[in-house]
Amino acid sequence: MKERNTATKEGTADSIRPARPWGEVAEFFETNRQAWETSPQCKQLRSILASANTPVEINKIVAFACGKFTFKPTSIIITHIVERSASQHALILTLRDVLSEKKGNLGGIACYAQDPGYSDTDKSILEKYGIKILSDPEGFLEVDDATVVLSFSPNVPVRQVVADLARPAVMIWNRIMVEEAENEEEGAAM
């Protein structure tokens, strides 16, 4: 029996996009983590971070809305979504490793992730890699001046909430193309 939204009676995202078995998802995540680690973007990030002088000693990473990677890729779009999600979580691990090396304390940086969509499989695999899963609003409460904050396509105003709570050492987020296109159209109309 498929899960259904109580108001619309439509299938939920989890019932529409079936999940894969734990072993398959774990292998998928590890493959994508290794692909990220060998990518030119990761090498460039490592170089930048290694040479950067951070004014504060970073002691944690908090990631918001990195997405789930357990969906069975049933289309090119779903494949892209789960690969992107796996890469975003791999980024957390890269940041932890590079910043820990700079600090001289391997594994000394705590990693947290908050996303309401995580399945039990997502949580289990991420915890295996040392990423603690937090529920809303726990992620926001973890942010302080010695935190790296990651946020990718959240459906809540993460940057604004975080800015009201603390001034994290680093914030990394993606650009939202739809919003930018709308803003450009509004600016052109003025």
C-alpha positions as CSV (number, residue, x, y, z in Angstrom):
1,M,0.0,0.0,0.0
2,K,1.4,3.4,-1.0
3,E,1.6,6.3,1.5
4,R,-0.8,9.1,0.7
5,N,-1.0,12.7,1.7
6,T,-3.9,13.0,4.0
7,A,-5.2,16.3,2.5
8,T,-4.7,15.7,-1.3
9,K,-4.8,11.9,-1.2
10,E,-1.9,11.9,-3.7
11,G,1.1,9.6,-3.2
12,T,3.9,11.0,-1.1
13,A,7.4,11.5,-2.5
14,D,8.6,8.3,-0.8
15,S,5.7,6.3,-2.3
16,I,6.2,7.8,-5.8
17,R,10.0,7.4,-5.8
18,P,10.8,4.0,-4.3
19,A,13.9,3.6,-2.2
20,R,16.8,1.2,-2.8
21,P,18.1,-1.4,-0.3
22,W,20.6,-0.3,2.3
23,G,23.6,-2.0,0.7
24,E,22.9,-0.5,-2.7
25,V,22.6,3.0,-1.2
26,A,25.8,2.6,0.8
27,E,27.7,1.5,-2.3
28,F,26.1,4.4,-4.3
29,F,27.1,6.9,-1.6
30,E,30.7,5.6,-1.4
31,T,31.0,5.7,-5.2
32,N,29.8,9.3,-5.4
33,R,32.0,10.3,-2.4
34,Q,35.1,8.9,-4.2
35,A,34.0,10.6,-7.5
36,W,33.7,13.9,-5.6
37,E,37.1,13.4,-3.9
38,T,38.8,13.0,-7.2
39,S,37.0,15.8,-9.0
40,P,38.7,19.0,-10.0
41,Q,36.2,21.0,-7.9
42,C,37.2,19.1,-4.8
43,K,40.9,19.5,-5.5
44,Q,40.4,23.2,-6.0
45,L,38.4,23.5,-2.8
46,R,41.1,21.6,-0.8
47,S,43.7,23.9,-2.2
48,I,41.8,27.0,-1.3
49,L,41.0,25.8,2.2
50,A,44.6,24.7,2.9
51,S,45.9,28.1,2.1
52,A,43.1,30.1,3.7
53,N,43.7,31.8,7.0
54,T,40.6,31.3,9.1
55,P,40.4,33.9,11.9
56,V,38.5,31.5,14.2
57,E,39.1,27.8,14.9
58,I,36.2,25.9,13.3
59,N,34.8,23.2,15.5
60,K,31.7,22.0,13.7
61,I,29.9,21.8,10.4
62,V,26.1,22.1,10.1
63,A,24.4,21.2,6.8
64,F,20.8,22.0,6.0
65,A,18.7,20.6,3.2
66,C,21.3,18.4,1.4
67,G,18.6,16.0,0.4
68,K,18.2,12.3,0.5
69,F,20.0,9.9,-1.8
70,T,18.1,6.7,-1.2
71,F,15.7,7.1,-4.2
72,K,15.9,4.6,-6.9
73,P,17.0,6.5,-10.0
74,T,14.0,6.1,-12.3
75,S,14.7,9.0,-14.6
76,I,17.6,11.4,-15.5
77,I,16.1,14.0,-13.2
78,I,16.0,11.7,-10.2
79,T,19.5,10.4,-11.0
80,H,20.8,14.0,-11.0
81,I,19.0,14.7,-7.7
82,V,20.4,11.7,-5.8
83,E,23.9,12.2,-7.2
84,R,23.8,15.9,-6.2
85,S,22.6,14.9,-2.7
86,A,25.4,12.4,-2.3
87,S,28.0,14.9,-3.5
88,Q,26.7,17.5,-1.1
89,H,27.1,15.1,1.8
90,A,30.6,14.2,0.5
91,L,31.4,17.9,0.7
92,I,30.7,17.8,4.4
93,L,33.3,15.0,4.8
94,T,35.9,16.9,2.7
95,L,35.4,20.1,4.8
96,R,35.8,18.0,8.0
97,D,38.9,16.3,6.8
98,V,40.7,19.5,5.4
99,L,39.7,21.7,8.4
100,S,40.7,18.9,10.9
101,E,44.1,18.6,9.2
102,K,44.6,22.4,9.5
103,K,43.7,22.1,13.1
104,G,46.0,19.2,13.6
105,N,43.2,17.1,15.1
106,L,41.9,14.6,12.6
107,G,38.2,14.0,13.2
108,G,38.0,16.8,15.7
109,I,35.3,18.7,13.9
110,A,31.7,17.6,14.6
111,C,29.4,17.2,11.6
112,Y,25.7,17.6,11.7
113,A,23.0,17.4,9.0
114,Q,19.3,18.4,9.2
115,D,16.8,17.5,6.5
116,P,13.2,16.5,7.2
117,G,13.3,14.2,4.2
118,Y,16.0,11.8,5.4
119,S,15.0,8.2,5.4
120,D,16.3,5.7,8.0
121,T,18.7,4.5,5.4
122,D,20.1,8.0,4.7
123,K,20.5,8.5,8.5
124,S,22.2,5.2,9.0
125,I,24.7,5.7,6.2
126,L,25.5,9.3,7.2
127,E,26.0,8.3,10.8
128,K,28.4,5.6,9.6
129,Y,30.5,8.4,8.2
130,G,30.4,10.5,11.4
131,I,27.6,12.8,10.4
132,K,25.0,13.2,13.2
133,I,21.4,13.7,12.1
134,L,19.5,16.5,13.8
135,S,15.8,17.3,13.8
136,D,14.4,20.8,13.3
137,P,15.3,23.2,15.0
138,E,18.3,21.4,16.5
139,G,20.5,22.3,13.5
140,F,19.9,26.0,13.9
141,L,20.7,25.7,17.6
142,E,24.1,24.1,16.9
143,V,25.3,27.1,14.8
144,D,27.7,29.5,16.5
145,D,30.7,31.6,15.5
146,A,33.0,28.6,15.0
147,T,30.7,26.8,12.6
148,V,30.7,26.1,8.8
149,V,27.1,26.2,7.5
150,L,26.0,24.5,4.3
151,S,22.6,24.9,2.8
152,F,21.4,23.7,-0.6
153,S,18.0,24.5,-2.0
154,P,16.2,24.6,1.4
155,N,12.5,25.3,1.6
156,V,13.0,27.5,4.7
157,P,15.1,30.7,4.8
158,V,18.2,29.1,6.3
159,R,20.6,32.0,5.7
160,Q,18.2,34.5,7.3
161,V,17.6,32.3,10.3
162,V,21.2,31.6,10.8
163,A,22.2,35.3,10.4
164,D,19.7,36.1,13.2
165,L,21.2,33.5,15.6
166,A,25.0,33.7,15.0
167,R,27.7,34.8,12.7
168,P,29.1,31.5,11.4
169,A,32.8,31.4,10.4
170,V,31.8,30.2,6.9
171,M,28.5,29.8,4.9
172,I,28.3,27.8,1.7
173,W,25.1,27.7,-0.4
174,N,24.0,27.3,-3.9
175,R,22.5,29.8,-6.2
176,I,18.8,29.4,-7.0
177,M,18.5,30.0,-10.7
178,V,14.7,30.4,-10.9
179,E,14.8,33.2,-8.3
180,E,17.6,34.9,-10.1
181,A,15.8,34.8,-13.4
182,E,12.7,36.3,-11.8
183,N,14.7,39.1,-10.3
184,E,16.4,39.8,-13.6
185,E,13.0,40.0,-15.3
186,E,11.7,42.4,-12.6
187,G,14.8,44.6,-12.9
188,A,14.4,44.7,-16.7
189,A,10.8,45.8,-16.3
190,M,11.7,48.8,-14.1
